[in-house]
C-alpha cells in the first residue's frame, strides 16, 4: 500500500469515528449505517458497477 493510500485510509477511519461520535453511536453502527446509505444510492443509480461514458 502506498503512503498516499495509507494516509487516505487513516483519514476515512477518522471520518467514521467523527461521524459516530457526532451521531452518538458506535463505530460499527456508523459503518453499517453508511453502507446502508451507499447501498440505496447504488440502486437508485442503476445498480451498475461501470457506467457508460
N, C-alpha and C positions, 0 to 999 in steps of 0.2 A: 504494500500500500504506500502510495506516495505521501510525502509530508502534507501536501495540499489536501489530499483526500482524507487523511487522518485528522487534520485540523477541521475540515468541514464536518466530519463525523462527530467530533467533540462538540462543535457548535450546535449541531442538531440535537445531541444529547442534552445540552444545556437548555436549548429551547423547550424541549419536552419537560425538563424539570421546572422551568419557569412557568410554563403553561399549567402544569399540575398544581404548583403552589398557588397560582392565581385563581384556579378553579376550586381549590381546597380538596383535591382528590389525589390518590396515589399515582405514582409514575406509570405503573402498569395499566391503571384505569385510563390515564391520559392517552397512552399508546393505543389502547383498544378504541377509545372514542375517536381518536384521529383516524384510525384505519376505517372505522365506520363511515366517517365523513368522506374520506377519499374514495371509498367503495361506491357511495352514492354518486359522487362526481363522475367516476369512471363509467358507470352505467348510463348516466344522463348524456355523456359524450359519445355514446355508441358502443361502449364495451369493446373497443378495438385497441390493440397494443400499438399498431402502426397506423397512422393516418395518411391518406393520400395528400400530397402537396398541391 
